[in-house]
Amino acid sequence: MVICFLIHTVCPVSALSAGESRILYARVFGPETGDGDFTPEQRRLMQKEKLHVVARQVRCAVALSREASGGLCVEAVLGEEAAALGEADSGVFSLGDAELFPDRTVVLWLGVQSLAFTLVCRSHENLLLAEGALRNIARHCLEELRLLGPGAEVLLKSDRVDGLLHRLLPHGQLLFLNHRFAFALDKEIASYVSK
């Protein structure tokens, strides 16, 4: 099961310092963990801090990957979103027991220009399936929602991202897709987004 999905920045944003990352979209799947001694507000703040820790670790991983490959963090917008996805950095790392979540988890990330798409999954999940789902979600976000286009605001399109996740990760479950089902799902998503 997928624990959470994030879209966040990996390059400096004018309002943030060089070492910070801004979470533009976050969706947590499943029930809340047993933090019975805390108020709902305290649980919300703890969850928010956990997501920020994941975003910072992904930002560092993207920076290291780009530095190792000789790439730079550019904020210039490519004309083709699909080309941007083809040039994406990707990786995976593990979070130990009780480091941030109750059980051991795996973090998959995909860095596209100044954005990162991140999935946090349980350690027993099929990583190839999770990577395919992450790339599919990122592709739809970039193509259908034009998140890298001029004036694109992820925050204003959160309902559209919710709709994509509802179809591609229902209740945080990874889907096995054959070509026919994937084609039908792509048509359904295109119809939903065009409304």
C-alpha positions as CSV (number, residue, x, y, z in Angstrom):
1,M,0.0,0.0,0.0
2,V,1.1,3.6,-0.7
3,I,1.3,5.6,2.5
4,C,1.5,9.0,0.9
5,F,2.1,10.9,-2.4
6,L,3.8,14.3,-2.6
7,I,4.6,17.0,-5.2
8,H,7.2,19.3,-3.9
9,T,10.0,21.6,-5.0
10,V,13.6,20.5,-5.3
11,C,15.2,23.7,-6.4
12,P,15.4,27.0,-4.5
13,V,12.2,29.1,-4.7
14,S,12.5,32.8,-4.2
15,A,10.5,32.7,-1.0
16,L,12.6,29.9,0.5
17,S,16.2,29.5,1.5
18,A,18.5,27.3,-0.6
19,G,18.1,24.3,1.7
20,E,14.3,24.3,1.9
21,S,11.6,22.5,-0.1
22,R,8.0,23.5,-0.4
23,I,5.3,20.9,-0.4
24,L,2.8,21.8,-3.1
25,Y,0.5,18.8,-2.8
26,A,0.3,16.0,-0.3
27,R,-2.1,13.1,0.0
28,V,-1.9,10.6,2.8
29,F,-3.6,7.3,2.4
30,G,-5.0,5.0,5.1
31,P,-6.0,5.5,8.7
32,E,-4.0,7.6,11.1
33,T,-1.5,5.8,13.2
34,G,-2.2,5.3,16.9
35,D,-1.0,8.5,18.4
36,G,-3.7,8.4,21.1
37,D,-2.0,10.8,23.5
38,F,-2.1,13.7,21.1
39,T,-4.8,16.2,20.1
40,P,-5.9,16.2,16.4
41,E,-4.0,19.4,15.9
42,Q,-0.8,17.9,17.3
43,R,-1.2,14.8,15.1
44,R,-1.7,17.1,12.1
45,L,1.4,19.0,12.9
46,M,3.4,15.8,13.4
47,Q,2.2,14.4,10.1
48,K,3.1,17.7,8.4
49,E,6.6,17.5,9.8
50,K,7.0,13.9,8.7
51,L,6.1,14.9,5.1
52,H,8.6,17.8,5.3
53,V,11.3,15.5,6.4
54,V,10.6,13.2,3.4
55,A,10.6,16.2,1.1
56,R,13.9,17.4,2.4
57,Q,15.5,13.9,2.0
58,V,14.2,13.6,-1.6
59,R,15.5,17.1,-2.3
60,C,19.0,16.0,-1.1
61,A,18.7,12.8,-3.1
62,V,17.8,14.7,-6.3
63,A,20.6,17.2,-5.8
64,L,23.1,14.4,-5.3
65,S,21.8,12.6,-8.4
66,R,22.0,15.7,-10.5
67,E,25.5,16.5,-9.2
68,A,26.7,13.0,-10.0
69,S,25.3,13.2,-13.5
70,G,26.6,16.7,-14.1
71,G,23.1,18.1,-14.4
72,L,21.9,21.4,-12.9
73,C,18.7,22.4,-11.3
74,V,17.1,24.6,-13.9
75,E,13.9,26.5,-13.5
76,A,13.6,27.0,-17.3
77,V,10.5,25.5,-18.7
78,L,10.8,23.0,-21.6
79,G,8.3,23.2,-24.4
80,E,7.4,19.5,-24.1
81,E,6.3,18.0,-20.8
82,A,6.9,14.5,-22.1
83,A,10.5,15.4,-22.9
84,A,10.9,16.7,-19.4
85,L,9.7,13.4,-18.0
86,G,12.2,11.6,-20.2
87,E,15.0,13.7,-18.7
88,A,13.8,13.1,-15.1
89,D,16.0,11.9,-12.3
90,S,14.7,9.0,-10.3
91,G,15.7,7.0,-7.3
92,V,14.7,5.1,-4.2
93,F,15.7,5.0,-0.6
94,S,14.5,3.2,2.5
95,L,13.4,4.7,5.9
96,G,14.1,2.4,8.8
97,D,11.6,1.2,11.4
98,A,9.9,4.0,13.3
99,E,12.2,6.6,11.7
100,L,9.1,8.5,10.5
101,F,6.4,5.9,10.0
102,P,5.5,3.0,12.3
103,D,7.0,0.4,9.9
104,R,9.9,0.3,7.5
105,T,9.0,2.2,4.3
106,V,10.4,2.8,0.9
107,V,10.5,6.2,-0.8
108,L,10.4,6.4,-4.6
109,W,11.0,9.8,-6.2
110,L,11.0,11.3,-9.7
111,G,12.7,14.7,-10.1
112,V,11.5,16.7,-13.1
113,Q,13.1,20.1,-13.5
114,S,12.2,22.0,-10.3
115,L,9.5,19.5,-9.1
116,A,9.7,16.1,-7.4
117,F,7.0,13.5,-7.4
118,T,7.3,11.2,-4.4
119,L,5.6,8.0,-3.3
120,V,6.1,6.5,0.2
121,C,5.2,2.8,0.2
122,R,5.3,0.0,2.6
123,S,8.5,-2.1,2.4
124,H,6.8,-5.2,1.0
125,E,5.4,-3.4,-2.1
126,N,6.4,-4.3,-5.6
127,L,8.9,-1.5,-6.4
128,L,8.6,-2.0,-10.2
129,L,4.9,-1.6,-10.0
130,A,5.3,1.5,-7.7
131,E,7.8,3.1,-10.1
132,G,5.4,2.5,-13.0
133,A,2.6,4.1,-11.0
134,L,4.7,7.1,-10.0
135,R,5.8,7.7,-13.7
136,N,2.2,7.3,-14.8
137,I,1.0,9.9,-12.3
138,A,3.8,12.3,-13.1
139,R,3.2,11.9,-16.8
140,H,-0.5,12.7,-16.4
141,C,0.2,15.6,-14.1
142,L,2.7,17.1,-16.6
143,E,0.7,16.4,-19.7
144,E,-2.9,16.9,-18.6
145,L,-2.5,19.5,-15.9
146,R,0.5,21.2,-17.5
147,L,2.3,21.6,-14.1
148,L,5.5,22.9,-15.8
149,G,3.7,25.5,-18.0
150,P,4.0,29.2,-17.4
151,G,1.8,30.3,-14.5
152,A,1.1,26.7,-13.5
153,E,-0.1,26.5,-9.9
154,V,-0.2,23.0,-8.4
155,L,-2.0,24.4,-5.4
156,L,-4.9,25.6,-7.6
157,K,-5.1,22.2,-9.3
158,S,-5.3,20.0,-6.2
159,D,-8.8,18.8,-7.0
160,R,-7.5,17.6,-10.4
161,V,-4.6,15.8,-8.8
162,D,-7.0,14.2,-6.3
163,G,-9.0,13.0,-9.3
164,L,-5.9,11.5,-10.9
165,L,-4.9,9.7,-7.7
166,H,-8.5,8.4,-7.3
167,R,-8.2,6.7,-10.6
168,L,-4.5,5.7,-10.6
169,L,-4.0,4.9,-6.9
170,P,-7.5,4.1,-5.5
171,H,-7.3,4.2,-1.7
172,G,-3.5,4.0,-2.0
173,Q,-3.5,0.6,-3.7
174,L,-1.1,0.0,-6.6
175,L,-2.9,-1.3,-9.7
176,F,-1.6,-3.9,-12.2
177,L,-2.5,-2.5,-15.6
178,N,-2.5,-4.3,-18.9
179,H,-2.4,-2.3,-22.1
180,R,-6.2,-2.4,-22.6
181,F,-7.0,-1.2,-19.1
182,A,-4.2,1.4,-19.2
183,F,-5.6,2.7,-22.5
184,A,-9.2,2.9,-21.1
185,L,-7.8,4.6,-18.0
186,D,-5.9,7.2,-20.1
187,K,-9.1,8.0,-22.0
188,E,-11.1,8.3,-18.7
189,I,-8.4,10.7,-17.3
190,A,-8.3,12.8,-20.4
191,S,-12.1,13.1,-20.4
192,Y,-12.0,14.0,-16.6
193,V,-9.3,16.6,-17.0
194,S,-10.9,18.3,-20.1
195,K,-14.0,19.1,-18.1
